[in-house]
Amino acid sequence: MLAEKKARARAGALTTLASALALAACTTGGGEAKPASASAKPEKTFAATPAGEPVFASTYKPFPGTPTAIRGATVYDGKGGKIENGVVFMSGSKIVAVGGPDTPIPAEVTVLDGTGKFVTPGIIDIHSHLGDYPSPGVEAHSDGNEATAPTTPEVWAEHSVWPQDPGFSRALANGGVTALQILPGSANLMGGRSVTLKNVPARTMQGMKFPGAPYSMKMACGENPKRVYGSRGRMPSTRMGNIAVNRATWLAAIDYANDQASEKGAKRDLAKETLVGVLKGEILIQNHCYRADEMALVLDMAKEMGYKVAAFHHAVEAYKIGDLLRENDVCSAIWADWYGFKMESYDGIRENAAFLQREGACVVIHSDDQNDIQRLNQEARKAQKAGLRVGIDISDATVIQWITYNAARAMGIADQTGSLEKGKMADVVLWNGDPLSVYSRPEKVWIDGALMFDAMNPRLRPVSDFELGQPGEGDVK
């Protein structure tokens, strides 16, 4: 009986299918069949912007400025140079001249008396989360870490940036910060792409996006990834798991790159596109890593897979391998004195920067904090003084380099900013005193030659929309 029922069911299904096909083949007019190609509408094809072409492009344009020269100040050029009674002349958004008191200044240029004051390049923060973790710090604003998978190279930090974050204007006014790199958080082995911003007010992220700056990809090793994902019962849950997942992900990216280059081709994959950008040297690597032994492992992994690390971030044990970092041309983006808040940070020391500098390695002082970004100059001084206490005397001019040119170098923008040199962006800070002193503050800040902050002019003290109307802010009396 069961076999008979199945046979009848098959027969009925075939009859129904045949009727449907016959009906589809007929026209309503006379029943004459027409070729499908004659009656079907042509298919519409769709295509995204090809991989590698600009998307979410910068719309940044310098604000209008006036030709300005600062005369008589002590000038730190950002590359280890110091000029007493110096001159900095900017015009047309660029540095025109930097030199001693005899540097010529055209008659029509606005001249500021810098006697007793100091000039530096704009301060650059290589490690910030402003805009992605903005103020006020509420859950609705927590957009800095796609902590849903161990590797998320497909996400881009710029797509979370909120331009109205009041942290931007505070960093400008209190810290002289003219450019900053916004990174994803460190829960993931591969957290996604960073974005470099000019610290200007804008309605959109694109209006702040640093023109021509390369992307970086944020990576993390150590406790964070193994804790976040191990606690969910998935890999990685150990340091060896961290490395294994990383290596497998890189190998898949290499296969994808080879498929893309072959006649076979491959469908677009946003995650692997980022990784291939790294392998091609188009995207830099910024790697969160605390322990010296893990940094050494990452360097070997990078050699195996064919990419380069631009900087290790936090790097509290970098002092143990200063020679290795120098030989591999890797910067250490570090705090002055944060340590001991978790196991992998217990061997951090205040002399970290000084020992690295003594080894000839690249030192960058970073913030990773909405408050520290307002006083990177003071953090740099703390690191300098820690070195002096153990007999390592580092010049003020070199320390300024830690928060200007070296940061730009590790971000891939040193050809455009980070130092006071002819032809570079006129990102300049005039300090009312020694820029490494706790008692000094920015008096004026220019970005691309436009005066963006002036402590002496209430109308040039930029504030966020979230601060307007507060006593002491803007024009409120």
C-alpha positions as MATLAB code, in Angstrom:
seq = 'MLAEKKARARAGALTTLASALALAACTTGGGEAKPASASAKPEKTFAATPAGEPVFASTYKPFPGTPTAIRGATVYDGKGGKIENGVVFMSGSKIVAVGGPDTPIPAEVTVLDGTGKFVTPGIIDIHSHLGDYPSPGVEAHSDGNEATAPTTPEVWAEHSVWPQDPGFSRALANGGVTALQILPGSANLMGGRSVTLKNVPARTMQGMKFPGAPYSMKMACGENPKRVYGSRGRMPSTRMGNIAVNRATWLAAIDYANDQASEKGAKRDLAKETLVGVLKGEILIQNHCYRADEMALVLDMAKEMGYKVAAFHHAVEAYKIGDLLRENDVCSAIWADWYGFKMESYDGIRENAAFLQREGACVVIHSDDQNDIQRLNQEARKAQKAGLRVGIDISDATVIQWITYNAARAMGIADQTGSLEKGKMADVVLWNGDPLSVYSRPEKVWIDGALMFDAMNPRLRPVSDFELGQPGEGDVK';
ca = [
       0.000    0.000    0.000;
       2.760    2.402    0.885;
       4.508    1.786   -2.440;
       1.230    2.393   -4.332;
       0.645    5.697   -2.520;
       4.178    6.876   -3.368;
       3.717    5.940   -7.024;
       0.384    7.817   -7.251;
       1.984   10.864   -5.573;
       4.867   10.882   -8.083;
       2.469   10.590  -11.005;
       0.326   13.442   -9.714;
       3.356   15.667   -9.208;
       4.630   15.014  -12.733;
       1.163   15.777  -14.202;
       0.976   19.060  -12.298;
       4.484   20.040  -13.426;
       3.691   19.229  -17.078;
       0.508   21.359  -16.956;
       2.394   24.270  -15.463;
       5.085   24.115  -18.137;
       2.476   23.949  -20.919;
       0.640   26.967  -19.534;
       3.852   28.963  -19.244;
       4.697   28.195  -22.873;
       1.409   29.596  -24.225;
       0.357   33.173  -24.894;
      -3.029   34.435  -23.790;
      -3.910   35.393  -27.368;
      -3.827   32.241  -29.439;
      -1.849   29.726  -27.481;
       1.184   29.980  -29.781;
       4.423   29.413  -27.926;
       7.080   32.127  -28.087;
      10.776   31.767  -27.388;
      11.543   32.724  -23.811;
      14.200   35.167  -25.023;
      11.616   37.142  -26.967;
       9.156   37.616  -24.121;
      11.498   38.017  -21.105;
      12.655   41.482  -20.024;
      16.399   42.014  -20.131;
      17.995   41.439  -16.747;
      19.298   44.489  -14.894;
      22.814   44.055  -13.561;
      24.139   45.583  -10.350;
      27.692   46.225   -9.264;
      29.362   47.861   -6.275;
      32.309   50.198   -6.562;
      35.239   47.944   -7.428;
      37.579   46.966   -4.621;
      40.436   49.388   -4.181;
      38.578   52.441   -5.476;
      37.926   55.274   -2.999;
      34.823   54.901   -0.857;
      33.851   57.029    2.134;
      36.351   59.489    0.708;
      37.666   62.532    2.546;
      35.819   65.770    1.877;
      38.150   67.694    4.174;
      39.122   71.159    2.996;
      41.355   73.498    4.999;
      39.592   76.362    6.702;
      40.546   79.797    5.360;
      43.634   81.243    6.991;
      45.792   84.337    6.682;
      49.549   84.442    6.088;
      51.096   84.491    9.571;
      54.580   84.521   11.035;
      55.598   83.905   14.636;
      58.823   85.671   15.516;
      61.076   85.506   18.567;
      59.838   82.198   19.998;
      61.783   79.080   20.920;
      60.984   76.635   18.115;
      61.027   72.848   18.380;
      60.801   71.491   14.845;
      59.520   68.017   15.824;
      62.542   66.146   14.434;
      64.917   66.843   17.295;
      65.839   70.402   16.315;
      65.621   73.526   18.467;
      65.872   77.148   17.330;
      66.221   79.998   19.810;
      64.645   83.314   18.800;
      63.177   81.500   15.819;
      60.697   82.286   13.074;
      57.856   80.131   11.729;
      56.118   81.501    8.623;
      52.967   79.879    7.216;
      50.822   80.774    4.238;
      48.357   79.018    1.950;
      47.853   76.160    4.441;
      51.578   75.256    4.320;
      54.770   75.975    6.214;
      56.713   78.439    4.104;
      59.827   78.918    6.227;
      61.342   77.911    9.576;
      64.571   79.455   10.770;
      66.465   81.890   12.920;
      65.822   85.591   13.539;
      67.080   86.562   10.080;
      64.429   84.514    8.268;
      62.735   86.932    5.831;
      59.068   87.759    6.400;
      57.059   89.533    3.670;
      55.679   92.940    4.606;
      51.992   92.008    4.229;
      52.165   89.045    6.635;
      50.585   89.145   10.114;
      53.470   88.914   12.596;
      52.988   87.609   16.141;
      55.517   88.326   18.875;
      56.584   84.986   20.330;
      59.084   86.339   22.843;
      59.150   84.051   25.883;
      56.861   81.557   24.156;
      57.390   78.257   22.334;
      56.313   76.818   18.990;
      55.900   73.119   18.165;
      54.227   71.120   15.431;
      50.649   70.149   16.185;
      50.444   67.311   18.703;
      49.431   63.961   17.168;
      47.771   61.138   19.103;
      48.401   57.760   17.491;
      45.942   55.910   19.758;
      42.543   57.454   20.398;
      38.943   56.286   20.545;
      37.309   59.713   20.395;
      34.142   59.659   18.333;
      33.823   55.871   18.701;
      33.564   56.029   22.497;
      32.420   59.651   22.786;
      31.204   61.685   25.717;
      28.811   61.366   27.403;
      30.025   57.826   28.052;
      26.724   55.949   27.843;
      25.945   52.521   26.380;
      24.286   54.081   23.342;
      27.659   55.658   22.459;
      29.701   52.450   22.806;
      30.626   51.891   19.161;
      34.338   51.129   19.261;
      34.544   47.340   19.282;
      32.626   44.798   17.204;
      33.176   42.125   19.851;
      31.121   39.458   18.086;
      33.934   37.405   16.535;
      37.657   37.002   17.230;
      38.558   38.566   13.875;
      36.564   41.418   12.317;
      38.902   43.075    9.803;
      35.850   44.026    7.750;
      34.767   46.805   10.145;
      36.095   50.357    9.839;
      36.381   52.648   12.860;
      35.332   55.645   10.760;
      31.807   54.262   10.461;
      31.322   54.781   14.201;
      32.897   58.257   14.483;
      30.504   60.847   15.920;
      31.889   64.263   14.933;
      30.076   66.042   17.774;
      32.111   64.312   20.481;
      33.198   67.150   22.815;
      36.486   65.304   23.287;
      37.709   66.635   19.939;
      37.490   70.299   20.903;
      38.934   69.628   24.357;
      41.931   67.845   22.816;
      42.484   70.829   20.532;
      42.152   73.532   23.173;
      43.857   71.843   26.117;
      46.377   69.632   24.352;
      47.139   71.271   21.012;
      46.118   68.067   19.203;
      45.785   68.703   15.464;
      45.551   65.107   14.173;
      44.641   61.765   15.711;
      44.190   58.128   14.774;
      40.905   56.529   15.825;
      41.300   52.794   16.451;
      38.794   50.023   17.133;
      38.959   48.497   20.599;
      41.142   45.555   21.607;
      38.678   42.740   22.315;
      39.490   41.155   18.952;
      42.625   39.659   17.456;
      41.834   41.732   14.379;
      39.607   44.639   15.289;
      39.247   46.409   11.944;
      40.541   49.486   10.169;
      41.517   52.735   11.841;
      40.921   56.227   10.519;
      43.139   59.306   10.790;
      41.358   62.612   11.376;
      42.240   66.276   11.254;
      40.975   67.768   14.516;
      38.557   70.246   12.986;
      34.831   70.815   13.522;
      32.776   69.104   10.833;
      29.273   67.809   10.234;
      30.514   64.456    9.001;
      33.399   62.070    9.527;
      34.397   62.607    5.900;
      34.820   66.308    6.659;
      37.476   65.430    9.258;
      39.203   62.600    7.389;
      42.910   63.293    6.883;
      43.457   63.492    3.116;
      45.884   60.895    1.819;
      46.422   59.133    5.154;
      46.791   55.366    4.809;
      44.528   53.054    6.734;
      45.858   50.958    9.571;
      44.427   47.718   10.908;
      44.154   47.229   14.651;
      45.334   43.900   16.044;
      45.545   42.708   19.643;
      47.401   39.953   21.418;
      47.452   38.756   25.000;
      44.739   38.778   27.609;
      41.930   40.658   25.888;
      41.040   38.305   22.997;
      41.565   35.084   24.949;
      39.469   36.415   27.844;
      36.607   37.774   25.732;
      36.185   34.722   23.515;
      37.437   32.039   25.904;
      34.754   33.136   28.363;
      32.222   32.272   25.649;
      33.613   28.765   25.270;
      35.185   29.397   21.904;
      38.627   29.800   20.418;
      40.867   31.523   21.329;
      40.975   30.869   25.028;
      44.777   30.790   25.327;
      47.752   32.685   23.968;
      48.559   29.778   21.673;
      44.982   29.983   20.452;
      45.506   33.673   19.687;
      48.433   32.919   17.398;
      46.715   29.939   15.769;
      43.599   31.911   14.851;
      45.722   34.763   13.528;
      47.835   32.467   11.335;
      44.808   30.638    9.931;
      43.156   33.958    9.107;
      46.256   35.253    7.330;
      46.579   32.014    5.318;
      42.966   32.344    4.165;
      43.691   35.935    3.119;
      46.739   34.816    1.122;
      44.602   32.218   -0.689;
      42.000   34.892   -1.419;
      44.643   37.252   -2.793;
      45.981   34.525   -5.060;
      42.474   33.666   -6.275;
      41.800   37.331   -7.014;
      44.990   37.529   -9.043;
      44.214   34.365  -11.021;
      41.774   33.904  -13.897;
      39.486   32.055  -11.485;
      38.879   35.197   -9.452;
      36.901   35.282   -6.223;
      33.837   37.020   -4.878;
      34.537   40.146   -2.883;
      35.106   39.619    0.819;
      35.330   42.799    2.898;
      37.342   41.166    5.681;
      39.888   39.661    3.325;
      40.135   42.896    1.314;
      41.488   44.602    4.424;
      43.960   41.781    5.054;
      45.144   41.804    1.448;
      45.671   45.574    1.784;
      48.002   44.804    4.691;
      49.863   42.133    2.718;
      50.346   44.604   -0.140;
      51.768   47.219    2.241;
      48.873   49.603    1.633;
      47.420   49.237    5.141;
      49.591   49.538    8.259;
      49.407   47.367   11.380;
      48.883   48.909   14.822;
      49.208   46.050   17.316;
      47.981   46.202   20.928;
      50.548   44.115   22.828;
      51.906   44.330   26.375;
      54.500   41.586   26.860;
      57.917   41.500   25.224;
      57.751   37.775   24.447;
      54.446   38.214   22.619;
      55.785   41.122   20.592;
      58.635   38.870   19.468;
      56.124   36.179   18.454;
      54.101   38.707   16.470;
      57.217   39.895   14.645;
      57.966   36.315   13.589;
      54.362   35.791   12.505;
      54.522   38.985   10.456;
      57.649   37.700    8.695;
      55.973   34.359    8.014;
      52.897   35.973    6.481;
      54.638   38.843    4.728;
      53.430   41.984    6.489;
      55.039   44.622    8.707;
      54.064   45.981   12.123;
      54.142   49.789   12.239;
      53.792   50.076   16.010;
      53.122   48.066   19.139;
      50.649   49.899   21.338;
      50.804   50.085   25.133;
      53.945   47.896   24.920;
      54.709   48.178   28.630;
      57.542   45.623   28.286;
      59.045   47.119   25.115;
      62.130   48.139   27.104;
      63.117   44.448   27.266;
      63.479   44.180   23.480;
      64.488   47.693   22.402;
      67.197   46.332   20.112;
      64.753   43.946   18.417;
      62.241   46.753   17.858;
      64.951   49.016   16.447;
      66.198   46.320   14.068;
      62.669   45.704   12.806;
      61.880   49.434   12.553;
      58.840   49.150   14.821;
      57.655   52.047   16.989;
      56.403   51.635   20.549;
      53.320   53.718   21.315;
      53.281   53.790   25.105;
      51.999   55.472   28.238;
      54.320   57.327   30.555;
      53.435   55.383   33.689;
      50.331   53.200   33.405;
      51.082   49.691   34.656;
      49.960   47.000   37.089;
      46.247   47.056   36.283;
      46.268   43.491   34.917;
      48.762   40.625   34.891;
      50.324   41.361   31.515;
      51.014   44.943   32.607;
      52.772   44.125   35.889;
      56.279   44.402   34.449;
      55.681   47.899   33.130;
      58.176   50.534   34.300;
      58.240   54.337   34.152;
      61.628   54.230   32.410;
      60.204   52.370   29.393;
      60.472   55.308   26.975;
      63.937   56.275   28.174;
      65.366   52.766   27.724;
      63.834   52.566   24.243;
      65.299   55.937   23.318;
      68.730   54.848   24.583;
      68.508   51.820   22.270;
      67.714   54.068   19.318;
      64.174   52.678   18.988;
      61.168   54.760   17.942;
      59.160   56.139   20.902;
      55.614   57.513   20.726;
      53.591   58.697   23.718;
      49.906   57.932   23.212;
      46.718   58.497   25.181;
      44.077   55.744   24.743;
      42.018   58.056   26.937;
      39.737   61.058   26.503;
      41.516   62.889   29.314;
      45.136   61.975   28.641;
      44.795   63.197   25.062;
      44.457   66.682   26.555;
      47.890   66.482   28.205;
      50.182   64.368   26.051;
      52.822   67.061   26.533;
      52.779   66.423   30.288;
      52.833   62.656   29.801;
      55.930   63.035   27.627;
      57.617   65.109   30.339;
      56.882   62.411   32.943;
      58.552   59.790   30.762;
      61.528   62.097   30.218;
      61.981   62.704   33.945;
      61.753   58.986   34.708;
      64.725   58.486   32.408;
      66.691   61.279   34.034;
      66.290   59.620   37.432;
      68.231   56.596   36.127;
      70.848   58.662   34.353;
      69.354   58.866   30.844;
      69.268   62.536   29.821;
      66.937   63.095   26.870;
      66.651   66.568   25.339;
      63.364   68.458   25.264;
      63.603   68.594   21.473;
      63.706   64.797   21.302;
      60.795   64.453   23.721;
      58.666   66.752   21.533;
      59.409   64.304   18.695;
      57.666   61.564   20.711;
      54.314   63.368   20.387;
      54.703   64.833   16.905;
      56.951   63.407   14.193;
      57.298   59.855   15.555;
      53.521   59.511   15.810;
      53.142   60.776   12.242;
      55.814   58.341   11.087;
      54.039   55.311   12.588;
      50.740   56.492   11.061;
      52.179   56.949    7.580;
      51.625   60.718    7.422;
      55.113   62.041    8.246;
      55.503   63.297    4.688;
      52.608   65.695    5.309;
      52.715   66.693    8.971;
      54.431   66.046   12.304;
      57.311   68.485   11.871;
      57.868   72.131   11.016;
      59.368   71.885    7.545;
      58.855   73.856    4.367;
      55.964   72.491    2.313;
      54.313   70.527    5.092;
      50.843   71.198    6.472;
      50.855   74.261    8.703;
      49.764   72.369   11.841;
      51.299   74.568   14.517;
      50.935   75.243   18.248;
      52.052   78.427   20.021;
      52.499   77.644   23.734;
      52.415   80.309   26.435;
      55.446   78.662   28.083;
      57.620   75.555   28.026;
      55.415   73.000   26.203;
      56.573   70.212   28.517;
      55.595   72.094   31.656;
      52.454   71.341   33.634;
      51.952   75.120   33.862;
      51.863   75.717   30.097;
      48.933   75.628   27.715;
      48.321   76.179   24.042;
      47.772   79.858   23.362;
      46.997   79.458   19.685;
      46.570   76.414   17.435;
      46.619   76.429   13.637;
      45.516   73.551   11.417;
      46.576   73.893    7.786;
      47.388   77.516    8.506;
      43.903   78.357    9.805;
      43.669   79.635   13.373;
      41.397   77.066   15.032;
      41.953   77.980   18.673;
      42.906   81.215   20.388;
      42.894   81.320   24.185;
      42.722   85.109   24.031;
      39.623   85.223   21.823;
      36.318   83.804   23.167;
      35.046   83.349   19.611;
      37.942   81.073   18.778;
      37.484   78.649   21.624;
      35.736   75.787   19.828;
      33.189   73.805   21.801;
      30.899   70.923   20.982;
      27.151   71.412   20.595;
      26.872   69.441   23.824;
      28.781   72.146   25.687;
      27.150   75.265   24.264;
      25.208   77.177   26.854;
      27.346   76.101   29.770;
      28.841   78.846   31.929;
      32.337   79.685   30.794;
      31.841   78.139   27.333;
      31.351   79.994   24.071;
      29.700   83.381   24.423;
      27.742   82.528   27.541;
      28.537   84.881   30.429;
];
